[in-house]
Every structure is written in structure tokens, then in C-alpha cells.
Amino acid sequence: MTLTPWESLAREVDAAGGVKLRTVRELLALADAGAAKVHVVDGIARNLAAQGIEHLPPTIPRNGARKILLYRRHSWQFGPFAALIRTCAAEDSAPSDVDNAVTNLSYTGKVAQ
């Protein structure tokens, strides 16, 4: 059985313990898209959700170089922190603050102060 690119990505996330860092550019390649137009990033978000993968930041940026943290909500390693970061993002935190917290957490396992 051949896996779709999104199914393969889901397996990568699982193999990494439920958390994986990717760039928008890498996700664009999975979507077979050249530019991160609004409908393209919406489609990426739908494909991730269909595989049970959530992402931070909560809205996929249109800048191809930006990093996206992919995770399983119920990942014992990251799920609770992701919920906290999503809450902060929804409370009008500066996007750069949220990005910095996500990047720091993904590399160190600690929430940046």
C-alpha cells in the first residue's frame, strides 16, 4: 500500500514522539504547490487535520522560510504545552513571541520565559 505524502508525514510525526518541526516550504512541497497562497495554506491545514496533526503557529504563515511545529494533541511530551501556547496566541500575543516560544520549546523542551 502506498502512503500519501500526508500519511507519510503523520508517520514521521509519530516516529519523532508526536512532535516534528517543518518549514512552510516543506509543507508546500507536500501539497505540490509553489506559493503559499491563502487557499494553499488552508488546504495544508485541512490535510494536517485529516491526519490528526495540529500545528503552531495556529495559522500557517505564508512565508516559506517560517518554521511550523507539527504535533499530536495527545502527545504526552508536548500536548499540554501546545495547548498553553495556543491559548497565549489567541490572547493577542505578538506572533514573534509565540514563534520564539515554539522554537525554544521544540529544541529544548522548555517554555521560554
N, C-alpha and C positions, 0 to 999 in steps of 0.2 A: 504494500500500500504506500502510495506516495503522499507525503505530507504537503500541505500548502505552506507558503512562507510564514504565515501567521501561526500555524500549528508548530512549525519548527522553532519559531521564536518563543512560543509558550513552553516548549520543552527546554530551551536554553534557560529561561527564567527559572523553571523548576530545578534544573540541574545546578543552578547557581544559588540554591537555597531560597528561592522565591523573590529575589531582587536582582535586577540587571540594569546597568547604565548603558544607554544608547544615544546617538545623536539623531536629530531630526533628519539629517541627510541619510542615515542608515535606514530609518523608517520609511523615508521617501523611496529608497531603492526597493524595499519590500513591497511597497504599493505600486511599483513600476511607474513612478511619477517623477518628473524632472523639477517641478517647482512646488513649493508649499503654499498653494492657493487655499483659500478658505474651504472649498469643498473637498480638497485633498486631505487636509489635516482633520476635517470632520470624519472622512472615511477611515483614516488611520485610527482615530479614537474609537470608531464603531468596530473595526476589526480587532483592536486590542480588547475591547469589552466582550466581544463574542468569544474570546479565548479566556475570559476571566482575569484579564490583566488590567490593572489600573495604572495610572501614571501621575507623576509630578514633574513639572507644574501641572495643575488641574486642566489647563487649556494648553494644548500643544502649540508651541511658538511657531512662527513662520520662518524663523531664521534657521537655516540648515545646520549651522555650527552649534546651536544650543543643545545642551545635554538634557535628556529625558530619563527620569528614573522610573523604570517599569517594575511593578511588584504585584504580588498576590496579596489581596486584602488580608487573608488569614495566615500569612506568613508569620510564624512565631518570632522571627528575627526582626521583622520590620513593620508589620501591620499596625501596631499601636502608635509607632512614631509617625507613620504616614497619615494616620487619622489626625494626629495633633498638628502636623504641618498643613494638611488640607484645611483645618479649622482656622489656622493663622492666615492662610491665603485668602480665605473667604471673608476675613475681617479687615480687609483693605491694607494688609501689609504690603510694603513695597515689593514688587516682583524680584528685585535683586536680592532682598533679604531672604525670601523664600528659596530662590535658586541657590544662594550660598549655604543655607541650612541643609538643603537636599544634597548638594555636592559634598559637604563636610560629613554628613551622616552616611552617605554611600561609601565614602573612603575610610572613615574612622570608626563608624558605628556609634558616634556620639553626636548629640544635638548641639549645634553651635549656639553659643550664648549671644 
